[in-house]
Amino acid sequence: MRLVSLVPSVTETLVAWGIAPIGVTRFCPPVAGAAVVGGTKDPDLARIAALRPDLVILDEEENRYDDDRALRARGLATLALAVTSLASRDGALRALAEATGTAWAPRPRPAPPPPERRVAVVIWRRPWIFLGAPTYATSLLAQVGCANVLAGAGPYPHRELAAVALRRPDLVLAPSEPYPFGPRHAAELAAVAPVRLVEGRDLFWWGTRTDAALARLAATGW
């Protein structure tokens, strides 16, 4: 199949399955010979159409509905996936495997353990934006015993640091993406709780990475 992937985690998954997309975004892992067709929020629709793909793969959170509609208006087939939990991740990968003729089945996963620690996950700065629920990353963290203190505040709540500190998290997790948090931000975030820098792709990329990401998060030691 001639596939265009507008979702970085889907691109990573397709390559792991031995499938090379013909078009990817600039945020995707590089694929030899694939055209770069813009970003997740601003894809080059004309370039995608010129590639004459059999299928364009999108994600309801990462990509815009208007782009999906415009691609379909050009006569292109699209597959829009929606992932807000580990369970829906499994469903999305089943749909992707079926669409691409790939044999795939999820590995059995134990029930989430009782939470051992309370965390706040910061995902943007200026303004401060935190991870809430329902989101894949909050579900992923629950699987390794971490309760998100902002799980009841919607998917991506805007909160000042002082307001998050009042929820008394044990840790602030500062991922490397979508905002590139690093050591220089630790002192600022320490006003909320002790800070742990984490790999953003392990939190937010929901494809074939999931099982290894869970193992790495479980082995972190917190």
C-alpha positions in Angstrom: 0.0 0.0 0.0 1.0 3.6 -0.6 0.5 5.2 2.9 0.9 8.7 4.2 1.2 9.0 7.9 0.5 12.3 9.6 1.0 10.8 13.1 4.5 10.3 14.5 3.6 7.3 16.6 1.9 5.7 13.6 4.9 6.2 11.5 7.1 4.6 14.1 4.6 1.7 14.3 4.4 1.2 10.6 8.2 1.0 10.3 8.3 -1.5 13.1 5.8 -3.6 11.1 8.1 -3.4 8.1 5.9 -0.9 6.2 7.5 2.3 4.8 5.2 5.2 4.4 5.6 7.3 1.2 4.8 10.5 3.1 5.4 11.6 6.7 5.4 14.8 8.8 8.5 16.7 9.9 7.8 15.5 13.4 7.8 11.8 12.4 10.9 9.5 12.6 12.7 9.8 9.3 11.8 7.2 6.7 14.2 6.7 3.8 12.7 7.9 0.5 9.5 9.3 2.1 8.3 12.8 1.2 8.0 15.3 4.1 4.5 16.7 3.8 4.5 19.4 6.4 3.5 19.2 10.1 0.8 17.5 12.0 -1.3 20.7 12.2 -0.3 22.2 8.8 0.1 19.4 6.3 0.7 20.2 2.6 -2.5 18.8 1.2 -1.5 19.4 -2.4 1.7 17.5 -1.9 -0.1 14.6 -0.2 -2.6 14.4 -3.1 0.3 14.4 -5.6 1.7 11.3 -3.9 -1.5 9.4 -4.8 -1.7 7.5 -1.6 -4.0 4.6 -1.0 -4.6 5.8 2.5 -3.8 8.8 4.7 -3.6 8.1 8.4 -4.5 10.7 11.0 -5.1 11.0 14.7 -8.2 12.9 16.0 -6.1 14.7 18.6 -2.9 15.4 16.7 -4.4 16.4 13.4 -7.2 18.7 12.4 -10.6 17.6 11.3 -10.6 20.2 8.5 -7.5 18.6 7.0 -9.2 15.2 7.1 -12.3 16.6 5.4 -10.2 18.4 2.8 -8.3 15.2 2.0 -11.5 13.3 1.6 -12.8 16.0 -0.6 -9.8 15.4 -2.9 -11.0 11.8 -3.2 -8.4 10.4 -0.9 -9.2 7.6 1.6 -8.4 8.5 5.2 -8.2 6.6 8.5 -8.7 8.8 11.6 -7.7 7.1 14.8 -8.7 8.2 18.3 -6.6 7.2 21.3 -7.4 8.4 24.9 -6.4 5.4 26.9 -4.5 2.1 26.7 -7.6 0.3 25.8 -8.4 2.7 22.9 -4.7 2.4 21.8 -5.3 -1.3 21.3 -8.4 -0.6 19.3 -6.6 1.9 17.1 -3.7 -0.5 16.4 -6.2 -3.2 15.5 -7.8 -0.8 13.0 -4.4 0.2 11.6 -3.4 -3.5 11.3 -6.6 -4.4 9.5 -6.2 -1.4 7.1 -2.7 -2.4 6.2 -3.1 -6.2 6.1 -0.8 -6.6 9.1 -1.1 -9.4 11.7 -1.1 -7.8 15.1 -2.6 -8.5 18.5 -2.1 -6.7 21.9 -0.2 -8.4 24.6 -2.1 -9.2 27.8 -1.8 -6.5 30.4 -2.5 -6.8 34.1 -5.1 -4.6 35.8 -3.5 -1.3 36.9 -2.1 -1.5 40.5 -3.3 0.7 43.3 -1.7 4.1 42.9 1.6 4.4 44.8 2.4 8.1 44.0 0.5 11.2 42.9 2.0 13.1 39.9 1.4 16.2 37.9 2.6 16.2 34.3 3.5 19.6 32.8 3.3 19.7 29.0 3.7 23.4 28.1 5.1 26.6 29.5 3.8 30.2 28.9 1.0 29.4 29.5 1.4 26.5 31.9 -0.6 23.5 30.6 -0.8 20.2 32.3 -1.9 16.7 31.4 -5.4 15.7 32.5 -7.8 13.0 31.4 -9.1 11.3 29.5 -5.7 10.9 27.8 -3.5 8.1 26.8 -0.6 9.3 28.9 -2.7 9.4 32.1 -3.9 5.9 31.4 -0.3 4.8 30.8 0.8 6.3 34.1 -2.0 4.6 36.0 -0.7 1.3 34.6 2.6 1.9 36.5 1.0 3.1 39.7 0.9 6.8 39.2 -2.3 8.8 39.8 -2.6 12.1 37.9 -3.7 14.8 40.3 -5.3 16.7 37.5 -7.2 13.7 36.1 -10.6 15.4 36.9 -9.8 18.7 35.2 -10.3 17.8 31.5 -7.7 16.6 29.0 -5.2 19.5 29.0 -6.0 22.0 31.8 -4.3 25.4 32.1 -3.2 25.9 35.6 -0.8 28.1 37.5 2.0 26.4 39.4 0.6 27.5 42.7 -2.7 25.9 42.0 -1.1 22.6 41.1 1.0 22.7 44.2 -2.2 22.8 46.3 -3.1 19.4 45.0 0.1 18.1 46.7 1.6 15.8 44.0 4.5 13.7 45.0 6.3 14.5 41.8 6.2 16.8 38.8 6.9 14.9 35.5 8.5 17.1 32.9 8.6 15.4 29.5 10.9 16.3 26.7 8.0 17.0 24.3 5.7 18.6 23.2 7.6 21.4 25.1 11.3 20.6 25.5 11.5 20.6 29.3 15.0 20.1 30.6 17.2 20.7 33.6 17.0 24.5 33.3 13.2 24.3 34.1 13.6 22.1 37.2 14.1 24.9 39.7 10.9 26.7 38.5 8.8 23.5 38.6 10.2 22.5 42.0 7.8 25.1 43.5 5.2 22.4 42.9 7.0 19.2 43.9 10.3 17.4 43.2 10.8 17.2 39.4 11.6 14.2 37.3 12.5 14.6 33.6 11.0 11.9 31.4 11.1 11.0 27.7 8.1 12.6 26.1 7.8 9.9 23.4 7.4 7.2 26.0 4.4 9.2 27.5 2.7 10.3 24.3 3.6 8.0 21.4 1.0 5.2 21.6 2.0 2.7 19.0 4.3 -0.3 19.2 6.4 1.7 21.6 3.8 1.2 24.4 5.1 -2.1 25.9 8.7 -0.9 26.1 7.6 2.5 27.4 5.6 0.8 30.2 8.7 -1.2 31.2 10.9 1.9 31.2 8.5 3.9 33.2 8.0 1.0 35.7 11.8 0.8 36.1 12.3 4.5 36.7 12.3 4.2 40.4 10.6 7.6 40.8 
